[in-house]
Amino acid sequence: MPLCSLVVPEDSGRLDQWLSKELGESRSAIGKWCKEGRICLGQKCLKASTKLKGGDTIVVDRPLSSSTEVIPEDIVVPIVYEDADVIVVNKPSGMVVHPGAGNPSGTLINGLVDKIDKGVGDPLRPGIVHRIDKGTSGVLVVAKTQRAFDCLKAQFKDHSIERRYWTLAWGDVESQTIHKSLGRHPTRRVRFTVVEDGKHAITHITPLASGIPAQSGKGGMVSLVECRLETGRTHQIRVHMKSIDHPILGDSFYGRKRDPTAAWKPMLKGLTGQLLHAKVLGFRHPNGEWMSFTSDVPAVFQEVLTFARVDAFQA
């Protein structure tokens, strides 16, 4: 089930009253979602009676809309490679990959659907063989043809796709492999967590560099880390990094509730997503050729690297 984010305007009153109008749902439905932990503000699940504050971002776990097709839109999508079978894009942080509840338009696929053959994949997610979160940036491949869709899906299934992410995490991260199964949080349904009976998940962690801002103490230490995915579960890297007590900077779901030192507060205040970037994507093209693509980290990521004096590595 997809997530949608809504920014609260001033003088919105109670949560259930406002969301009922925004989403076209009954107040009883909103109340039920609250009890199931489906409506959150940051790391806090909300009650139906919560008094809202203007500017807050509410995250809602809601079923897909009944729409059966994606409407083409004139949206600029950063394309780094395209041929008759595939499109490789450099997705910006903040862009949703495909339509869903709360995001019926303005997505990456709305801007690409005219390039994709009819009937390739799910009608609401045409050509989509993998996804990255709204707040995550970087390289992503979309299938234009059925043969490309089948070929790429098979590679994701057998874990032969190369996926390397760069992230900035709190603390001094050590090289390791994380084997921890993931599943929905039992009470906070919009989140995922480590569970014994969840889906098998493996992330290989390699630290690249570390740093501490000049005006911060040891508590302000961060590490630039490469995460290689062996599996591709929802929020996998974010949950795995939290599970080893090295959450990702800027992660409103799985990050730290408070900045470790006052020096970090102004730098992190303006972040709109987690500092997680799909750096490398490698796959075998339907024609048999191995292809690999690399993406530079976005400017905001580089700004935080500079602030933390992580200057021993070219990002």
SULTA-V940330 format. One record per helix or strand of 3 or more residues. SS is the DSSP state (h for helix, s for strand). FROM is the first residue (numbers start at 1). TO is the last residue. If there is no record, write none. Layout:
ss: {SS;SS}
from: {FROM;FROM}
to: {TO;TO}
This chain:
ss: {s;h;h;s;s;s;s;h;s;h;s;s;s;s;s;h;s;h;h;s;s;h}
from: {3;15;27;39;57;79;86;108;137;146;162;176;182;192;202;218;222;236;262;276;290;299}
to: {7;23;35;41;61;82;91;115;143;157;170;179;184;194;211;220;229;243;269;284;294;307}
